[in-house]
Amino acid sequence: MKTLFIDCSPKKKLSASGFLVDMTSLFVLGSKKKMKLRTRAEHEEILKELEDTDTVVFTMPLYVDGVPSHIIPFLKTMEAWCKEHKPDLKVYVIANNGFIEGRQNEPLMQNMENFCIRSGIKWCGGLGIGGGVMMNVMRIMIVVVFAIAVLNLVITGMNTGNFLDKNIVIGFLKDLAEVLFFGCGIITFDIWLAACINRKKEYGKHYTRIMLPSFIFILGADFFFIVLSILKGGVFRGWLSKKKPTLP
């Protein structure tokens, strides 16, 4: 059995979709291949990979209540390819969005189900995740917690000679458990999806979210995007841009 994971995020790095590919693939057995789909240049390579693939897992963000626009040309190309080659493919989808409600992904799931019907391949369902932006925050927090624990172990070891202080290790495990708690719903549903992939069974459509109160999520997401925008130059891009807009 070969499973092809297609990361459909337009981001080059640190995308929630890429994180979901990495996490899901941990629980999927057999041969696995991970590929990115950002431009038309990847179309032919992905179609070539489909020739000996049993299962395809699309991971993508929700854009304007549907699939990202750069994915549509590939779906059209893949539809034509499927009608010509008639592959025995099973398709699963993992979608995430910036809203807190996972069910916001329902229109995207309908898009992908209709694509499978038109292409003559088997739609096996999908997982819709709310609060996708928080998965990146979780990933950063895990790294920070781990780095702090390692630093404390090194400092304690240099002072006492004990480089494996029990209290520091227990503290790290507690902090890690607290971080993972917020993603427990996502992790549980993701393992369930992987189990269905391994058994070649239909998953249906299921929706979950980051385990965080909505009002806290909104404040956290706003802060995250403001900081990200400042770091990327988004807030002042118009003022500081060297290129001036030209009139038609």
Backbone bond lengths (Angstrom), bond angles and torsions (degrees), N, CA, C in turn:
res aa  C-N    CA-C-N  psi(-1)  N-CA   C-N-CA  omega(-1)  CA-C   N-CA-C  phi
1 M - - - 1.465 - - 1.521 109.46 -
2 K 1.328 116.03 132.60 1.454 121.04 177.67 1.518 109.41 -122.43
3 T 1.321 115.54 129.77 1.462 121.62 179.17 1.519 109.15 -113.56
4 L 1.316 115.70 127.20 1.458 122.05 178.42 1.516 109.29 -104.88
5 F 1.335 116.80 117.95 1.462 122.08 176.45 1.529 108.33 -96.65
6 I 1.336 116.43 124.18 1.456 121.13 -179.90 1.525 109.36 -113.69
7 D 1.315 115.92 110.69 1.461 122.55 177.81 1.529 108.32 -84.08
8 C 1.331 115.65 110.12 1.471 120.88 -173.75 1.526 113.47 -97.59
9 S 1.311 117.86 11.59 1.458 119.33 178.81 1.528 110.07 -71.93
10 P 1.334 117.96 139.07 1.468 120.08 176.21 1.523 113.09 -74.74
11 K 1.335 116.99 -9.95 1.464 119.98 -179.85 1.529 110.39 -73.42
12 K 1.327 115.71 144.16 1.459 120.37 178.47 1.525 111.94 -74.99
13 K 1.336 116.91 -33.02 1.457 120.36 -178.14 1.520 110.39 -153.84
14 L 1.326 115.15 164.09 1.460 123.33 177.80 1.530 113.12 55.52
15 S 1.321 116.35 40.02 1.462 119.65 176.34 1.519 109.78 -93.30
16 A 1.332 116.62 149.84 1.463 120.70 176.39 1.525 110.27 -64.24
17 S 1.332 117.22 -35.30 1.464 120.88 179.52 1.526 110.98 -64.05
18 G 1.331 116.48 -40.96 1.457 120.29 177.39 1.518 111.61 -64.92
19 F 1.332 116.13 -38.62 1.461 121.00 176.99 1.526 110.67 -62.66
20 L 1.339 116.85 -40.35 1.462 121.28 179.48 1.525 111.74 -67.54
21 V 1.328 116.82 -34.78 1.466 120.06 174.83 1.519 109.97 -61.23
22 D 1.320 116.32 -48.64 1.466 120.89 -178.47 1.522 111.42 -62.56
23 M 1.337 116.53 -42.22 1.460 119.98 -177.63 1.526 111.49 -69.16
24 T 1.330 117.18 -46.32 1.466 120.54 -177.86 1.517 111.78 -65.10
25 S 1.324 116.63 -39.82 1.460 120.39 -177.55 1.529 112.24 -63.36
26 L 1.335 117.31 -22.42 1.466 120.39 177.55 1.518 111.85 -62.40
27 F 1.342 116.62 -30.00 1.460 121.06 -174.55 1.530 113.22 -103.31
28 V 1.320 117.15 -1.67 1.472 121.25 -179.92 1.524 109.44 -95.09
29 L 1.319 116.24 132.25 1.457 122.01 -178.47 1.525 111.19 -90.83
30 G 1.316 115.52 170.47 1.460 120.73 176.55 1.512 113.05 81.49
31 S 1.321 115.32 -167.61 1.463 121.82 -179.64 1.526 110.21 -71.80
32 K 1.338 115.91 135.41 1.466 120.66 -178.00 1.519 110.40 -133.07
33 K 1.322 115.05 144.36 1.463 121.48 178.01 1.524 108.28 -137.82
34 K 1.344 116.61 133.85 1.460 121.72 178.80 1.525 109.12 -112.95
35 M 1.323 115.99 131.60 1.460 120.46 179.32 1.523 109.73 -138.31
36 K 1.333 115.81 152.18 1.459 121.06 176.13 1.518 110.03 -103.64
37 L 1.331 115.02 146.33 1.462 121.08 177.05 1.523 108.18 -127.32
38 R 1.319 115.79 98.84 1.459 121.39 -179.18 1.526 112.29 -122.13
39 T 1.324 117.20 -33.63 1.466 121.17 -177.02 1.519 110.29 -134.81
40 R 1.312 115.65 170.55 1.467 121.01 178.24 1.527 111.98 -64.09
41 A 1.320 116.81 -20.74 1.459 120.65 -178.53 1.527 111.66 -62.94
42 E 1.338 117.14 -24.48 1.467 120.49 -178.50 1.524 113.25 -87.59
43 H 1.345 119.07 -10.75 1.457 121.97 -173.47 1.528 112.45 -56.69
44 E 1.304 116.07 -53.32 1.467 120.23 -174.31 1.527 111.13 -63.55
45 E 1.320 116.99 -40.33 1.466 120.73 -178.79 1.527 111.11 -64.79
46 I 1.336 116.66 -39.83 1.464 120.52 179.41 1.526 110.42 -68.15
47 L 1.332 117.79 -43.40 1.464 120.72 178.72 1.529 111.05 -61.69
48 K 1.316 116.65 -36.18 1.466 120.78 177.01 1.523 109.79 -63.79
49 E 1.313 116.06 -38.88 1.466 120.70 -179.01 1.527 111.23 -69.27
50 L 1.333 117.08 -26.34 1.466 121.04 -178.68 1.529 112.94 -69.04
51 E 1.319 117.31 -17.82 1.453 121.01 -174.54 1.522 113.23 -60.13
52 D 1.343 117.59 -33.64 1.467 120.28 179.10 1.530 111.62 -120.31
53 T 1.347 115.64 32.07 1.466 121.45 -178.92 1.518 110.52 -106.04
54 D 1.334 115.75 140.11 1.470 121.12 176.87 1.523 112.24 -96.33
55 T 1.333 115.08 -37.34 1.461 121.04 -173.05 1.521 110.33 -133.51
56 V 1.333 115.40 136.73 1.471 121.02 176.97 1.526 108.43 -118.70
57 V 1.327 115.60 130.97 1.465 121.29 176.42 1.527 107.88 -117.87
58 F 1.328 116.34 110.04 1.459 121.37 175.00 1.532 108.77 -88.08
59 T 1.315 117.38 130.09 1.462 120.65 171.00 1.526 106.80 -118.96
60 M 1.321 116.31 130.43 1.466 119.28 -174.50 1.515 112.19 -156.77
61 P 1.333 117.12 156.71 1.459 121.12 174.30 1.527 109.74 -85.48
62 L 1.311 115.48 157.85 1.458 121.67 174.85 1.525 108.47 -86.45
63 Y 1.332 116.35 123.03 1.468 121.05 177.38 1.523 109.01 -122.74
64 V 1.328 116.38 118.46 1.472 122.86 178.13 1.530 109.89 52.03
65 D 1.334 115.24 49.35 1.468 122.84 177.17 1.524 113.46 58.86
66 G 1.312 118.65 31.29 1.460 121.15 177.97 1.515 111.53 -162.66
67 V 1.333 115.65 -169.91 1.464 119.32 178.77 1.526 108.87 -72.54
68 P 1.326 118.27 150.33 1.468 120.76 176.97 1.527 110.65 -57.66
69 S 1.317 117.29 143.53 1.467 121.35 -173.48 1.521 113.05 -61.63
70 H 1.348 117.33 -30.78 1.465 118.37 -177.95 1.530 111.99 -73.35
71 I 1.351 117.33 -10.35 1.460 121.56 178.35 1.527 111.25 -84.71
72 I 1.322 117.47 -28.04 1.462 121.32 -174.32 1.530 112.96 -58.27
73 P 1.352 120.15 -46.13 1.468 118.97 177.44 1.530 112.76 -58.35
74 F 1.334 116.78 -37.35 1.461 118.62 179.00 1.522 110.83 -67.94
75 L 1.332 117.81 -40.98 1.453 120.32 179.81 1.527 110.90 -61.50
76 K 1.325 116.76 -37.39 1.466 120.40 176.75 1.527 110.68 -65.19
77 T 1.331 115.89 -42.88 1.463 120.62 179.13 1.527 110.74 -66.22
78 M 1.314 116.75 -41.52 1.459 121.09 179.80 1.523 110.79 -67.94
79 E 1.316 117.49 -36.25 1.472 120.94 177.17 1.524 110.31 -59.59
80 A 1.318 116.34 -46.88 1.469 120.09 178.96 1.530 110.53 -63.94
81 W 1.327 116.33 -39.80 1.470 121.01 179.57 1.525 110.86 -63.21
82 C 1.333 116.23 -42.71 1.468 121.10 179.98 1.525 111.79 -65.44
83 K 1.321 117.25 -39.56 1.464 120.03 179.21 1.520 111.47 -66.24
84 E 1.334 116.10 -30.14 1.465 119.92 179.34 1.531 111.97 -81.23
85 H 1.335 117.59 -42.60 1.463 121.03 -173.96 1.527 113.55 -95.48
86 K 1.336 117.19 -17.67 1.467 123.17 179.65 1.549 112.35 48.79
87 P 1.318 117.42 59.00 1.472 120.17 -178.96 1.526 111.62 -76.23
88 D 1.317 116.21 156.26 1.461 122.04 175.77 1.524 108.04 -94.63
89 L 1.327 115.62 76.52 1.465 121.58 -174.81 1.524 112.20 -105.05
90 K 1.312 115.16 143.48 1.461 122.06 171.71 1.525 107.09 -112.90
91 V 1.328 115.84 132.73 1.464 120.31 -174.16 1.525 111.04 -119.26
92 Y 1.332 114.84 129.30 1.460 122.78 173.48 1.530 107.77 -121.59
93 V 1.330 116.09 153.30 1.463 120.63 -179.98 1.529 109.76 -132.07
94 I 1.327 115.75 136.39 1.467 121.28 170.87 1.526 106.81 -119.69
95 A 1.321 116.39 115.84 1.462 121.13 -177.21 1.522 109.90 -118.29
96 N 1.312 115.80 144.12 1.461 119.85 177.02 1.513 109.23 -133.67
97 N 1.322 116.00 152.81 1.463 119.31 -179.97 1.517 111.05 -139.16
98 G 1.306 115.91 168.47 1.457 121.69 -179.17 1.506 113.86 -83.16
99 F 1.338 117.63 -6.00 1.457 120.69 175.18 1.531 108.59 -81.07
100 I 1.312 116.97 166.68 1.459 120.15 179.46 1.529 110.77 -81.66
101 E 1.335 118.37 -24.94 1.452 121.14 -175.57 1.528 110.82 -87.74
102 G 1.316 116.63 123.80 1.466 120.89 177.81 1.509 112.64 -66.58
103 R 1.340 117.70 -28.21 1.464 121.38 -177.02 1.526 112.03 -68.79
104 Q 1.307 117.95 -11.71 1.467 120.53 175.27 1.532 111.04 -60.26
105 N 1.328 116.77 -18.34 1.460 120.83 -179.20 1.527 113.61 -81.58
106 E 1.316 118.06 -1.00 1.465 120.82 -176.47 1.536 113.73 -56.95
107 P 1.358 119.82 -45.05 1.473 118.27 178.17 1.527 112.76 -59.11
108 L 1.328 117.60 -38.20 1.466 120.91 177.82 1.528 110.33 -63.39
109 M 1.328 116.53 -41.17 1.463 120.19 178.57 1.524 110.77 -61.70
110 Q 1.327 116.51 -38.95 1.464 120.11 177.96 1.526 110.69 -65.68
111 N 1.338 116.67 -39.65 1.465 121.14 175.98 1.526 110.67 -56.05
112 M 1.328 116.38 -48.64 1.457 121.24 -175.88 1.526 111.84 -71.88
113 E 1.305 117.17 -34.04 1.473 119.81 176.69 1.526 110.84 -65.71
114 N 1.332 115.98 -42.79 1.467 119.82 177.73 1.527 110.91 -64.27
115 F 1.336 116.30 -37.29 1.464 120.44 177.09 1.527 110.41 -60.14
116 C 1.318 116.88 -44.09 1.467 120.89 -179.92 1.529 111.31 -64.09
117 I 1.311 116.33 -41.34 1.473 120.08 179.47 1.524 110.44 -62.58
118 R 1.332 116.56 -45.34 1.466 120.74 179.89 1.528 111.77 -66.19
119 S 1.329 116.14 -31.23 1.461 120.12 -176.39 1.524 113.14 -86.93
120 G 1.323 116.42 -10.71 1.460 119.81 179.68 1.520 113.33 76.26
121 I 1.325 117.76 25.76 1.456 121.87 177.84 1.526 108.39 -116.12
122 K 1.332 116.93 165.34 1.458 120.88 -170.74 1.524 111.89 -87.87
123 W 1.322 114.35 121.42 1.460 121.07 174.07 1.524 108.52 -83.80
124 C 1.335 117.30 120.29 1.468 121.74 -176.90 1.521 113.30 -109.03
125 G 1.326 116.42 2.26 1.451 119.11 175.46 1.517 113.72 106.24
126 G 1.332 114.33 -176.28 1.461 117.81 -176.78 1.512 113.24 -160.90
127 L 1.319 114.65 167.44 1.455 123.37 179.20 1.517 108.93 -116.14
128 G 1.332 116.14 122.66 1.459 121.39 177.53 1.521 110.33 -104.62
129 I 1.319 116.52 126.92 1.464 121.66 -174.23 1.526 110.51 -117.28
130 G 1.312 116.02 128.34 1.457 121.63 175.43 1.511 111.30 -95.41
131 G 1.319 116.60 144.13 1.465 120.60 179.94 1.508 112.76 79.43
132 G 1.334 116.11 38.23 1.459 120.35 -176.95 1.514 113.51 -58.12
133 V 1.321 116.94 -31.44 1.464 120.45 -178.83 1.528 111.32 -61.83
134 M 1.332 116.83 -29.91 1.456 120.69 -177.89 1.527 112.14 -71.13
135 M 1.332 117.10 -20.16 1.466 118.87 177.88 1.522 110.53 -66.43
136 N 1.322 116.57 -35.47 1.464 119.52 174.93 1.523 110.96 -67.70
137 V 1.345 116.08 -37.82 1.458 119.99 176.99 1.523 110.21 -63.71
138 M 1.352 116.38 -42.22 1.460 121.13 177.97 1.525 110.61 -60.31
139 R 1.329 115.51 -43.35 1.466 119.83 -178.97 1.535 110.52 -61.50
140 I 1.322 116.12 -42.23 1.466 120.43 178.90 1.526 110.77 -66.08
141 M 1.340 116.23 -41.82 1.462 120.72 -179.03 1.530 111.35 -63.37
142 I 1.338 116.95 -39.73 1.469 120.62 178.89 1.525 110.25 -61.89
143 V 1.340 115.83 -43.68 1.467 119.91 179.00 1.524 110.96 -63.83
144 V 1.337 116.55 -42.87 1.467 120.96 -179.33 1.528 110.62 -64.06
145 V 1.342 116.06 -46.13 1.468 120.38 -179.79 1.527 110.41 -61.16
146 F 1.321 116.53 -42.30 1.467 120.73 179.49 1.532 110.94 -64.91
147 A 1.339 116.27 -43.89 1.469 120.43 -179.12 1.526 111.25 -62.97
148 I 1.337 116.59 -41.65 1.470 120.24 178.89 1.528 110.76 -63.83
149 A 1.340 116.45 -40.96 1.458 120.52 -179.66 1.528 110.67 -64.46
150 V 1.335 116.82 -43.39 1.468 120.59 179.11 1.523 110.50 -63.20
151 L 1.344 116.33 -43.25 1.464 120.33 179.37 1.527 111.11 -61.51
152 N 1.338 116.37 -43.37 1.466 120.50 178.33 1.523 111.65 -63.13
153 L 1.345 116.39 -39.30 1.462 120.27 179.00 1.527 111.02 -64.57
154 V 1.336 115.87 -41.28 1.465 120.04 179.93 1.525 110.94 -65.24
155 I 1.342 116.29 -46.52 1.472 120.06 -179.29 1.521 110.86 -63.71
156 T 1.349 116.12 -44.70 1.462 120.15 178.94 1.519 111.32 -63.54
157 G 1.348 115.87 -40.38 1.458 120.17 -180.00 1.511 112.25 -64.55
158 M 1.319 116.62 -38.73 1.465 120.35 179.20 1.530 111.39 -67.64
159 N 1.324 116.25 -31.78 1.463 120.20 -178.18 1.523 113.15 -84.96
160 T 1.341 115.86 -34.06 1.470 119.47 -173.70 1.521 113.92 -116.26
161 G 1.325 116.94 -16.20 1.458 119.98 -176.22 1.511 112.79 87.69
162 N 1.329 117.78 -4.92 1.472 122.49 178.41 1.529 108.85 -101.78
163 F 1.337 116.36 103.09 1.463 120.19 -177.34 1.535 112.52 -89.26
164 L 1.326 116.62 8.02 1.463 119.77 178.57 1.525 108.81 -136.13
165 D 1.327 113.75 61.41 1.458 119.92 -178.41 1.530 110.44 -64.04
166 K 1.316 115.94 125.63 1.469 121.88 -175.45 1.523 111.97 -61.64
167 N 1.315 117.89 -42.22 1.468 121.39 -177.16 1.533 111.23 -65.02
168 I 1.327 117.31 -38.28 1.469 120.78 179.41 1.526 110.13 -67.95
169 V 1.326 116.38 -42.32 1.466 120.48 179.60 1.527 110.69 -63.26
170 I 1.331 116.76 -44.64 1.472 120.86 178.74 1.526 110.19 -63.73
171 G 1.330 116.59 -41.32 1.467 120.34 178.13 1.512 111.69 -61.71
172 F 1.349 116.14 -40.89 1.463 120.24 177.92 1.522 111.06 -63.06
173 L 1.334 117.07 -43.78 1.471 120.93 -179.66 1.527 111.04 -63.63
174 K 1.324 117.17 -37.22 1.463 120.82 177.54 1.531 110.67 -65.55
175 D 1.334 116.08 -46.02 1.469 120.15 179.30 1.536 110.47 -62.03
176 L 1.339 115.62 -41.24 1.458 120.02 179.56 1.525 110.65 -63.83
177 A 1.324 117.08 -41.14 1.468 121.27 179.25 1.524 111.20 -63.14
178 E 1.336 116.28 -38.56 1.466 120.40 178.88 1.528 111.00 -64.82
179 V 1.322 116.61 -41.14 1.467 120.23 178.95 1.529 110.15 -66.24
180 L 1.331 116.61 -45.41 1.461 120.99 -177.40 1.528 111.96 -67.73
181 F 1.336 116.99 -25.48 1.461 120.24 178.63 1.522 111.40 -56.65
182 F 1.341 116.67 -40.92 1.459 120.15 -178.00 1.530 111.76 -64.81
183 G 1.332 116.85 -22.17 1.463 120.12 179.17 1.509 113.70 -108.42
184 C 1.353 117.12 14.80 1.467 119.65 -174.51 1.523 112.30 -62.69
185 G 1.340 117.27 -36.64 1.462 119.72 178.27 1.518 111.45 -65.27
186 I 1.336 116.12 -43.24 1.466 121.45 179.68 1.521 110.40 -63.97
187 I 1.332 116.51 -45.40 1.462 120.58 -179.01 1.523 110.91 -62.83
188 T 1.348 117.27 -43.62 1.467 121.40 -178.89 1.521 111.77 -62.29
189 F 1.338 116.57 -49.10 1.464 120.03 -179.13 1.530 110.91 -67.40
190 D 1.332 117.23 -31.82 1.454 120.72 179.92 1.532 111.03 -69.33
191 I 1.324 116.91 -40.87 1.467 120.48 176.74 1.528 110.04 -64.22
192 W 1.326 116.88 -38.89 1.467 121.73 176.84 1.533 110.10 -61.30
193 L 1.328 116.52 -43.75 1.470 120.51 177.76 1.524 110.70 -61.59
194 A 1.327 116.70 -45.07 1.465 120.50 179.46 1.524 111.21 -61.08
195 A 1.335 116.42 -37.92 1.466 120.26 178.06 1.529 110.77 -63.19
196 C 1.322 116.99 -39.39 1.469 120.74 177.78 1.530 110.99 -66.41
197 I 1.338 116.86 -37.98 1.464 120.77 177.02 1.531 109.73 -62.79
198 N 1.323 116.72 -44.11 1.458 120.77 -179.05 1.526 111.96 -63.59
199 R 1.334 116.10 -34.44 1.472 120.26 -178.35 1.528 112.47 -94.98
200 K 1.352 115.96 1.95 1.461 121.94 -179.62 1.530 111.60 57.03
201 K 1.327 114.68 41.71 1.459 120.73 -179.03 1.522 110.70 -110.76
202 E 1.329 115.13 158.87 1.461 120.39 175.93 1.527 109.46 -71.81
203 Y 1.311 115.33 140.30 1.461 121.75 -179.00 1.527 111.79 -98.07
204 G 1.317 115.69 -27.05 1.459 119.47 -172.95 1.516 109.87 78.17
205 K 1.320 116.46 -166.00 1.465 120.51 177.79 1.524 108.90 -114.86
206 H 1.324 114.83 125.32 1.461 119.96 -179.23 1.527 109.23 -133.96
207 Y 1.329 114.65 149.66 1.455 119.80 -175.73 1.525 110.15 -131.52
208 T 1.309 115.36 138.84 1.454 121.38 178.42 1.528 108.60 -143.85
209 R 1.308 116.54 -176.61 1.456 120.56 -175.89 1.520 109.87 -155.28
210 I 1.304 115.00 168.71 1.446 120.37 173.55 1.529 107.78 -69.02
211 M 1.330 117.92 137.32 1.462 121.37 -174.82 1.529 110.19 -82.69
212 L 1.310 114.52 74.77 1.456 121.14 -177.82 1.520 108.08 -143.03
213 P 1.338 119.54 135.53 1.469 120.83 176.78 1.524 110.82 -54.60
214 S 1.309 116.50 142.37 1.463 121.23 -173.57 1.528 112.64 -57.36
215 F 1.338 117.03 -42.66 1.475 118.46 -175.88 1.527 111.02 -68.04
216 I 1.324 117.65 -32.44 1.464 120.43 176.33 1.527 109.93 -72.27
217 F 1.331 116.02 -39.76 1.466 120.02 178.81 1.528 111.01 -59.61
218 I 1.334 116.44 -44.29 1.468 120.45 -178.58 1.521 110.80 -61.93
219 L 1.333 117.03 -45.23 1.462 120.79 178.40 1.532 111.00 -63.04
220 G 1.333 115.89 -44.47 1.466 120.00 -179.86 1.519 112.11 -64.73
221 A 1.345 116.46 -42.18 1.467 120.32 -179.78 1.523 110.96 -65.93
222 D 1.348 116.76 -41.00 1.466 120.30 178.20 1.525 110.83 -61.08
223 F 1.325 116.19 -45.35 1.465 120.58 179.92 1.526 110.65 -62.86
224 F 1.335 116.33 -44.12 1.470 121.51 -179.36 1.523 111.06 -59.45
225 F 1.335 116.68 -47.03 1.457 120.06 -176.78 1.529 112.11 -71.40
226 I 1.328 117.15 -32.64 1.466 119.92 176.64 1.528 109.75 -64.99
227 V 1.332 116.51 -47.78 1.467 120.33 178.71 1.520 110.68 -61.89
228 L 1.340 116.40 -44.33 1.461 120.42 -179.89 1.522 110.99 -62.24
229 S 1.328 116.06 -41.01 1.460 120.32 -179.65 1.528 110.99 -64.66
230 I 1.323 116.38 -41.05 1.466 119.94 179.06 1.522 110.51 -65.14
231 L 1.336 116.48 -44.34 1.461 120.18 -178.61 1.529 111.95 -65.90
232 K 1.325 115.58 -33.77 1.465 119.99 -179.42 1.526 112.04 -86.90
233 G 1.323 116.87 -5.72 1.458 120.26 179.48 1.507 114.68 86.83
234 G 1.350 115.92 11.08 1.458 119.13 -175.21 1.510 114.28 -66.76
235 V 1.353 116.86 -39.14 1.469 119.96 -175.77 1.524 111.05 -65.67
236 F 1.333 116.39 -42.13 1.456 120.34 -174.87 1.530 112.82 -108.01
237 R 1.335 116.12 11.59 1.464 119.12 -174.57 1.524 111.57 -58.23
238 G 1.330 116.30 -40.67 1.459 119.64 -178.16 1.520 112.72 -66.89
239 W 1.345 116.22 -34.56 1.461 120.22 -178.83 1.519 111.81 -76.79
240 L 1.339 116.01 -39.28 1.464 120.19 -171.56 1.526 112.92 -95.64
241 S 1.313 117.19 -3.77 1.468 119.53 -177.18 1.523 110.93 -64.38
242 K 1.351 114.84 135.88 1.468 119.83 178.62 1.529 111.43 -76.56
243 K 1.331 114.28 -26.85 1.463 118.43 179.41 1.520 109.87 -87.29
244 K 1.299 116.27 124.91 1.443 121.24 178.84 1.528 109.64 -94.54
245 P 1.320 117.83 142.10 1.463 120.26 179.23 1.536 110.58 -62.42
246 T 1.318 115.81 140.85 1.463 121.24 179.25 1.514 110.19 -105.16
247 L 1.292 114.34 140.61 1.465 119.05 -179.99 1.532 109.42 -81.71
248 P 1.346 117.25 143.30 1.463 119.79 179.41 1.534 111.93 -67.45
